Amino acid sequence: MTQEVPLTAPDDSGFAARVRSAVAWRWGSQVLAQLITWTSTIGVMRILDPSDYGLFAMTQAVLAALNFLNGYSFATSLIQADDVNERRIAQVFGMLILANAGIALAQFLLAPAAAAYYGQPEVADMLRVQALIFLATPFIALPSALLARRIEFRSQGLINLLCALVGASTALGLAWIGFGVWALVYAPIAMAAVRAIGLTISAKLLVWPVFDFRGAWDILTFGGALTLCQLLWIVQSQSDIFIAGRVLSTHDLGIYTLALFLALVVTGRFLPPINEVAFPAYAELHKSGKPLAPFFIRTLRTVLLVTAPLYIGLALTADAAILTIGGEKWAEMIPIIAGLAIAMPAFALQIVCSPATNAIGRPRIYVTTSAIGAVLFPLCFLFAISGGPMGLVHAWWIAAPTLLAATLALTLPAIQVRFGDLLKELLPVILACGVMASIVYFAKMPIAGWPPIIRLIILAVVGATVYSLTLWFIWPEIVRETWAMLRQKKTAPDPSLTEAL
């Protein structure tokens, strides 16, 4: 039976300060990096055609399909392990090198078959070049894990900013001088090289790889469970591209994939940094015998507090937003991105559940929810593909909430959280978003004929104002707690992890 856990967190001011600092650097640098990336993306969108993004999406599906074997999970096991010495680090380094050298070779050899599957010969050359990314992975995954174990994210944040500058300038520069889709290919390679060098220096990684894996069974088992989850995640997240790649034209596929990329900016770019901090933080709490429930509940509330109004706002202002950033060339994307935005709050909540169960040593829950997603999403996409890009959107409407429900059903009992307690914390955010959506919907009518950028600014200001005031006058305690978190101050004598989150 699930027992009720008070939301007041235990006192550990030093721990809370470290987590606040980690979140500030990791998430703050991610925000700045995304501003840089967005500036470049808008410029590149105006230069390239939808078919270029369609070709690139085909190669990304292949990269993702192989990427689950890259050994990141073996490096992640160092975060959760009680004992880490130089030999274990060297063993993980050896695992990473073997895994990624093999993947790079496999992608190089399989490139012609992938091109034949899609019926696009250029895909083969693109995949051969993109195999270079895997060679940088060992020098990214291992130092990232070592820094995360110490909850040190300052250097990672600075490197993240540098990578964003390199990637943005590479993509925009190459697109400007006529490289076409190859601008999208070379930018991630340049970023991987910079990240590998920067993290290796930052973590002071001065070990030689060890290829004798005796005594590393715990690394292999924990890492193997997470690797299986990665495989299942790849099936879930890339099944729409694999299915649509043989059915849709490169133009329609490009429209859908870029809409999905834009819709996933928050969940795909801003939530993983929170998970990167949450996992070692939850693990440290669990090792010290402290409850995870209060931190988990407020983490989900904070995630919904930020993501729900952004996505509902995007759904309501998609026409003005797309015409502003992409122009008429991308007008077909408007109903697609508006529809995807509706499903994203549920997807965001589901993403941030796994660090809690992994931290308490129960990765089987993550495996189970990943397996559900790996079956649910492809089935929905297979049934919906006959409806074209909008059919895929409708599949998201069914799959995302269903997967969230299944994840909560397995996660909440494991960390001793009652559904009613969670709903009580989330309900104010849901109601405030409903009020905001109603006001914005009616505010759109009198300005329907105005220039897109003016409409976008007006509706964004109206939506943000209504949402903020609704919370302030009806649920002021949520505003006070969030403001205190942003200022890195406590809301009560007992500090909390989720003051940082």
Buried (B, 14 or more C-beta within 10 A) or exposed (E): EBEEBEBEBBEBEEBBBBBBBBBBBBBBBBEEBBEBBBEBBBBBBEBBBBBBBBBBBBBBBBBBBBBBBBBBBBBBBBBBBEEBEEEBBBBBBBBBBBBBBBBBEBBBEBBBEBBEBBEBEBBBBBBBBBBBBBBBBBBBBBBBBBBBBEBBBBBBBBBBBBBBBBBBBBBBBBBEEEBBBBBBBBBBBBBBBBBBBBBBEBBEBEBEBBEEBEEBEBBBEBBBBBBBBBBBBBBBBBBBBBBBBEEBEBBBBBBBBBBBBBBBBBBBBBBBBBBBBBBBBBBBBBEEEBBBBBBBBBBBBBBBBBBBBBBBBBBBBBBBBBBBBBEEBBEBBBBBBBBBBBBBBBBBBBBBBBBBBBBBEBBBBBBBBBBBBBBBBBBBBEEBBEEBBEBBBBBBBBBBBBBBEBBBEBBBBBBBBBEEBBEEBBEBBEBBBEBBBEBBEEBBEEBEEEEBEEBBBBBBEBBBEBBBBBBEEEBEEBBEBBEBBEEBEBBEEBBBBBBBB
